[in-house]
Amino acid sequence: MTSMTGARHTLGVRCVLKGILAACLLVVARGCLFRPGTHLPGAAFNRGTNAAWLGVEWVAEPHSEAEIVALSADLTARQLTTVYVFTTYRQPDGTFNPTYDDAATFVPALKRAAPELDVQAWIGLPLGYVNLEDAATRTAIAEFCATLVREVGFDGVHLDPEPVHDGDGGMLALLEEVRAALGPGPRLSLAGRRIWPLWPAVRWPAVGRWTWSAPYYREVVRRVDQVAVMVYDSALPWAPLYRQWVRFQVIALSRILENRDTVLFIGVPTSEERTFSHRPAAETMASGLAGVIEGLNDAATRPAAVTGVAIYPYWETDAAEWETYTRLWLGHCPAELPDLPSPYPVIE
């Protein structure tokens, strides 16, 4: 039994490594293709409508009015007009973790300080044990979302179900039920997965566990008001590769959302947590923003479909990273792409 388990583990690791290698080869191959485009800086695409994921500490514990005013001023200065405040997650016993005791005080106070701010409740749904195929589970989640908006004052909910495989019908049903429970007005937002950038219209069975196809993405965006795409956690080991990965994510996603009303944010990472799928030295503010900007400059992109970028996470973003954001995206300083050694040709 032990030897069989070890053999399966070895086989699984090999499959994952082969998948990463294939993704690297794909990024290199596509990055080396001639891609006509422009040389516009990030400020040319920034609409002043960006987003960020905030930590649970804002709703879990009391904060003074001065602290909340300072937060609102910081968000406004950085042109962050939508915030996803981590509120709770569904536990294995079906209840929601009680980490939002101060939400009913925090949300109205933040809205008073920044009335135009879109404040959403970020709700985690770990699909390792949350079964979205179960109708009772979906109903409980939908009712909880509606109660949270109605009683606390959030402008909407930001659902974070992970991992959702390509074609998952349970999540589509959940989105429909949450939309119905919220009624008109409150926003329904989703933390979306990456799209497979090579012929995304094809449902690739080998990559459906990690990325979504274009047909599934279209079904998703029909049911939500906003989608913030988590283009990080790519497992790519080098910043130039990740930069190109983001570039083609922007191209593919913008084409899917062309002529739609759905708000699209492209996630940009600043997390220092090192995991198998996230290398902090590769997935950075600089490489992420450079990829977004290069993608928006590409002739195949539909820039009008991209609302802005979403910073993950706000609480780990340091002064140097905010300076990079200000320089590359807001354009308060000369907007030039960071010096990241790359084997790829310059976009002409």
C-alpha positions in Angstrom: 0.0 0.0 0.0 2.8 2.4 0.9 4.7 1.7 -2.3 1.5 2.3 -4.4 0.8 5.6 -2.6 4.4 6.7 -3.2 4.2 5.7 -6.9 0.9 7.7 -7.3 2.5 10.7 -5.6 5.6 10.5 -7.9 3.3 10.2 -10.9 1.3 13.2 -9.7 4.3 15.4 -9.2 5.6 14.4 -12.7 2.3 15.4 -14.2 2.3 18.8 -12.5 5.9 19.4 -13.5 5.1 18.5 -17.1 2.1 20.9 -17.0 4.3 23.7 -15.7 6.9 23.0 -18.4 4.2 23.0 -21.1 2.9 26.3 -19.8 6.4 27.8 -19.9 6.9 26.6 -23.5 3.5 28.0 -24.4 4.3 31.4 -22.9 7.8 31.5 -24.6 6.3 30.4 -27.9 3.5 33.0 -27.9 5.8 35.7 -26.5 8.3 35.2 -29.4 5.6 35.7 -32.0 5.4 39.1 -33.6 2.7 41.0 -31.9 1.8 44.4 -33.4 0.7 47.0 -31.0 1.3 50.5 -29.6 3.6 52.0 -27.1 1.0 53.7 -24.8 1.9 53.9 -21.1 -0.3 52.5 -18.3 -1.7 55.9 -17.6 -3.3 55.9 -21.1 -5.4 52.9 -20.0 -6.0 53.7 -16.4 -9.6 55.0 -15.9 -9.1 55.7 -12.2 -11.3 52.7 -11.4 -9.2 50.1 -9.7 -9.7 47.6 -6.9 -8.0 45.9 -4.0 -8.5 43.0 -1.6 -8.6 44.2 2.0 -7.9 42.0 5.1 -10.4 40.7 7.6 -9.0 42.9 10.4 -11.2 45.8 9.2 -14.5 43.9 10.0 -13.3 41.6 12.8 -12.3 44.3 15.3 -13.1 47.9 16.1 -11.3 50.8 14.4 -11.3 54.4 15.2 -12.9 57.0 12.9 -9.5 58.4 12.2 -8.2 55.0 11.1 -11.1 54.6 8.7 -10.7 58.1 7.3 -7.0 57.4 6.8 -7.9 54.2 4.9 -10.4 56.0 2.7 -7.9 58.7 1.9 -5.3 56.1 1.0 -7.7 54.3 -1.3 -8.8 57.5 -3.0 -5.2 58.6 -3.5 -4.4 55.3 -5.2 -7.5 55.4 -7.3 -8.9 52.3 -5.7 -12.7 52.6 -6.1 -13.7 49.0 -5.3 -12.6 47.1 -2.3 -13.2 43.4 -1.4 -13.1 43.2 2.4 -12.5 39.7 3.6 -15.5 39.0 5.7 -15.9 35.3 6.3 -15.7 31.8 4.8 -18.0 28.8 4.9 -16.9 26.2 7.4 -17.1 22.4 7.1 -20.1 22.4 9.4 -22.0 24.7 7.1 -21.8 27.8 9.2 -19.9 31.0 8.3 -16.8 31.8 10.4 -17.8 34.6 12.8 -15.1 37.1 11.8 -17.3 40.1 11.0 -18.5 41.3 14.3 -17.6 44.9 13.6 -18.7 45.0 9.9 -21.9 46.8 10.7 -19.9 49.7 12.2 -17.0 49.6 9.7 -18.9 49.6 6.4 -21.2 52.6 7.1 -18.2 54.6 8.5 -16.1 53.8 5.4 -19.0 54.8 3.2 -19.4 58.1 5.0 -15.7 58.8 4.5 -15.8 57.8 0.8 -19.4 57.7 -0.5 -18.4 56.7 -4.0 -16.4 53.7 -2.8 -17.8 50.3 -3.8 -17.5 48.1 -0.6 -18.1 44.4 -1.1 -18.1 41.5 1.3 -15.4 39.0 0.2 -16.7 35.5 1.1 -14.5 32.4 0.8 -16.1 29.1 -0.4 -13.5 26.3 -0.1 -14.8 23.7 -2.6 -12.7 21.0 -1.0 -15.8 20.5 1.3 -18.4 23.1 0.0 -20.5 21.1 -2.5 -22.1 23.5 -4.9 -24.0 20.7 -6.6 -26.1 20.5 -3.4 -29.2 22.7 -3.7 -29.5 23.2 0.1 -25.9 24.4 0.2 -26.5 26.9 -2.6 -29.6 28.2 -0.9 -27.9 28.7 2.4 -25.0 30.6 0.7 -27.5 32.8 -1.2 -29.5 33.6 1.8 -26.4 34.5 3.8 -25.2 36.8 1.1 -28.5 38.6 1.0 -28.6 39.0 4.8 -25.1 40.3 4.9 -25.9 43.0 2.3 -29.2 43.9 3.9 -28.1 44.1 7.6 -24.5 45.3 7.3 -24.7 47.7 4.4 -22.2 46.2 1.9 -22.7 47.3 -1.7 -22.5 43.7 -2.8 -20.8 40.4 -2.3 -17.5 39.1 -3.8 -17.6 35.3 -4.0 -14.3 33.4 -3.9 -15.1 29.7 -4.6 -11.9 27.7 -5.1 -11.0 25.6 -7.0 -13.7 25.8 -9.7 -13.0 23.6 -12.7 -13.9 24.5 -16.2 -17.5 23.8 -17.0 -18.6 23.6 -13.3 -22.4 23.8 -13.4 -22.8 24.1 -9.6 -21.1 27.5 -9.6 -23.3 28.8 -12.4 -26.3 27.7 -10.4 -25.0 29.4 -7.3 -24.4 32.7 -9.2 -28.0 32.6 -10.4 -29.4 32.0 -6.9 -27.3 34.6 -5.3 -28.3 37.1 -8.0 -32.0 36.3 -7.3 -31.5 36.6 -3.5 -29.7 40.0 -3.7 -32.3 41.4 -6.0 -31.7 44.6 -8.1 -29.1 47.0 -6.9 -26.4 45.1 -4.9 -23.5 44.0 -7.0 -22.5 40.4 -7.5 -18.8 40.0 -8.0 -16.6 36.9 -8.5 -13.0 36.1 -8.1 -12.4 34.5 -11.5 -9.8 32.0 -12.6 -7.2 32.3 -15.3 -8.2 31.6 -18.9 -6.2 29.2 -21.1 -4.6 31.7 -23.6 -3.9 29.2 -26.5 -7.2 28.8 -28.5 -9.3 29.6 -25.5 -12.5 28.6 -27.3 -11.4 25.0 -27.1 -12.3 23.1 -23.9 -8.9 21.6 -23.2 -9.5 18.6 -20.8 -5.9 18.6 -19.5 -6.0 22.1 -18.2 -9.6 22.5 -17.2 -8.7 22.0 -13.5 -6.5 25.1 -13.5 -7.9 27.4 -16.2 -11.3 28.2 -17.7 -12.2 28.1 -21.4 -13.8 31.0 -23.3 -17.2 29.4 -23.5 -17.3 28.8 -19.7 -16.1 32.4 -19.0 -19.0 33.7 -21.1 -21.5 31.7 -19.1 -19.9 33.1 -15.9 -19.9 36.8 -17.0 -23.6 36.5 -18.0 -24.4 36.0 -14.4 -22.2 38.6 -12.5 -21.7 42.3 -12.5 -18.0 42.1 -11.9 -15.1 39.7 -12.2 -11.7 40.2 -10.7 -9.4 37.6 -12.4 -6.7 36.0 -10.3 -4.1 35.8 -13.0 -1.5 35.0 -10.4 -0.6 31.6 -8.9 0.7 30.6 -12.3 3.5 28.5 -10.9 5.8 30.3 -13.4 9.3 30.6 -12.0 10.6 33.8 -13.7 9.3 37.3 -13.9 9.7 37.6 -17.8 7.6 34.5 -18.2 4.9 35.7 -15.8 4.9 39.1 -17.6 4.1 37.4 -20.9 1.5 35.1 -19.2 -0.3 38.2 -17.9 -0.1 39.8 -21.3 -1.9 37.0 -23.0 -4.5 36.8 -20.2 -5.4 40.4 -20.8 -5.7 39.8 -24.6 -8.0 36.7 -24.2 -10.1 38.1 -21.3 -10.7 41.4 -23.0 -11.9 39.7 -26.2 -14.4 37.6 -24.1 -15.9 40.7 -22.4 -16.0 42.9 -25.5 -19.3 44.7 -25.8 -20.5 43.5 -22.4 -21.4 45.5 -19.3 -19.4 43.3 -16.9 -16.7 45.1 -15.0 -13.3 43.4 -15.5 -10.4 43.8 -13.1 -7.0 42.1 -13.8 -5.5 40.9 -10.5 -1.9 42.1 -9.8 0.0 40.2 -7.0 2.1 41.6 -4.2 1.9 38.6 -1.9 5.1 37.5 -0.2 3.8 34.0 0.6 5.9 31.4 -1.2 3.9 28.4 -2.4 4.2 25.8 -5.2 2.0 28.0 -7.4 3.3 31.5 -6.4 6.9 32.6 -6.6 7.1 36.1 -5.0 10.2 37.0 -7.1 8.3 36.2 -10.4 4.8 37.3 -9.7 5.4 40.9 -8.6 3.7 44.3 -8.9 6.3 45.2 -11.6 6.0 42.1 -13.7 2.2 42.0 -13.3 1.6 45.6 -14.3 4.1 45.3 -17.2 2.1 42.4 -18.5 -1.1 44.3 -18.2 0.3 47.3 -20.0 1.8 45.2 -22.8 -1.4 43.3 -23.1 -3.4 46.5 -23.4 -1.0 47.7 -26.1 -1.5 44.5 -28.2 -3.4 44.9 -31.4 -5.6 41.9 -30.5 -6.7 43.4 -27.2 -10.0 45.2 -26.6 -8.9 47.8 -24.0 -12.4 49.1 -23.4 -13.3 45.8 -21.8 -10.7 46.2 -19.0 -12.0 48.4 -16.1 -8.7 48.4 -14.2 -6.4 46.4 -12.0 -7.0 44.7 -8.6 -4.2 44.6 -6.1 -3.8 41.4 -4.0 -3.3 41.8 -1.2 -3.6 45.4 0.0 -2.2 44.6 3.4 1.0 43.2 2.1 1.7 45.9 -0.5 4.7 47.9 0.7 5.8 51.5 -0.2 8.2 50.4 -3.0 5.4 48.4 -4.6 3.0 51.3 -4.4 5.6 53.5 -6.0 5.8 51.1 -8.9 2.0 51.1 -9.1 2.0 54.9 -9.1 4.7 55.2 -11.7 3.6 52.5 -14.1 -0.2 52.6 -13.8 -1.3 56.0 -12.5 1.4 57.7 -14.5 2.3 60.4 -11.9 5.9 59.9 -12.9 7.4 59.0 -16.4 5.7 55.7 -17.2 8.3 53.4 -18.5 8.2 49.6 -18.2 10.5 48.1 -15.5 13.9 46.7 -16.6 13.1 43.0 -16.6 15.6 41.0 -18.7 13.6 39.1 -21.2 14.2 37.0 -24.3 11.1 38.4 -25.9 11.1 41.0 -28.7 9.9 44.6 -28.1 6.3 45.1 -29.2 6.3 47.3 -32.3 
